[in-house]
C-alpha cells in the first residue's frame, strides 16, 4: 500500500513545496551568474556582517543567489523603471544633432511649355475625358515630366471651390503649369487613364476619363425633341428670330350653355313639414298708414320762464 503513494522504490522522495522553491532559486542564481556581473551592479553592496544589500530597494540578502533572485523580481524591476524615468526627467535637454535639410532645387526657369488640351466624350459609356499634350523641347537630359492632382484647398491663388481640382505638370527647367478640371471621381482603369513620355518628340501625353454621375432619383426625364410644352406630341413650329411667341389660344365655351350661377350663399329654404301638408302662406305685411300731419301750436301759447338756479355753495366766510 505504501508504494501506491509517493515515489518509486529506490528513488528519492517526492519534492515538497519548500524543496521546489529552493531548487528554483538555485537555478535562477546560476542563470543570473552567467548573464549578470555583480562587480558592475551599482546597487549591489556587501555589509560588515557578511550579508548583501540592495541599495535601490533597501533589502537585505543572505547570499549572492538570493540577491540575484531579487533582481529578477517585480519589486526590483519596478524600482529600476522609476529611477530611469526620474533621471530622464531631471536630466538637462541635450542638443539634437543637426539633421540634413533638403533644400528645394534652385534653377533658372526658361518659361512655360506649350500645351494642347482636347475635350472628348464617349457616347457609349457617357464619359467626358481630357487629353493633355505638353511639349518640353528643352527638357534636361535623362529627365521625365511628372504630373500631380491637387485639391482646391492646397492652392492659394484662387478662392476655395470644392467643385474643382487642379492637375499640375512639372519638368525642369520649365515652370509648373496647372489646369482646373472638375472635382469628379476619375476612372483609373488601364484603358481610361494613362500617361506617355515620348523622348524623341519631347512630348508628354496624359489622358483621363471622369466617371459618369449617377442619375438623380427625383429629377423628371427630359422631354423628347419636338414636344410642345403642354405635353402633346405634335411638332412645334419653328420660331422666327426676334419675335415673341403668341399666347396660347383660349378654348371657346360650348353653345347653349346655361348662364353661370351667381357666386354667393343661396337663400335659405324652410324644410318641408313632416306630415306632408304644405305650410300656410305668410301674412301680408301690416303698414302704419300715411304719415300724420304736424299740429301747429295755438296762437296764445307762450313759453314758460326757466326755473331759477340753485344758490352756489361755497366755503364759510367766502363772499359771494
Secondary structure as GFF3:
##gff-version 3
##sequence-region A 1 320
A	DSSP	three_ten_helix	2	4	.	.	.	ID=ss1
A	DSSP	alpha_helix	17	35	.	.	.	ID=ss2
A	DSSP	three_ten_helix	38	40	.	.	.	ID=ss3
A	DSSP	beta_strand	44	46	.	.	.	ID=ss4
A	DSSP	beta_strand	52	54	.	.	.	ID=ss5
A	DSSP	beta_strand	59	61	.	.	.	ID=ss6
A	DSSP	alpha_helix	64	71	.	.	.	ID=ss7
A	DSSP	alpha_helix	74	90	.	.	.	ID=ss8
A	DSSP	beta_strand	114	122	.	.	.	ID=ss9
A	DSSP	beta_strand	127	135	.	.	.	ID=ss10
A	DSSP	beta_strand	146	151	.	.	.	ID=ss11
A	DSSP	beta_strand	164	170	.	.	.	ID=ss12
A	DSSP	beta_strand	177	182	.	.	.	ID=ss13
A	DSSP	beta_strand	186	187	.	.	.	ID=ss14
A	DSSP	beta_strand	194	198	.	.	.	ID=ss15
A	DSSP	beta_strand	203	210	.	.	.	ID=ss16
###
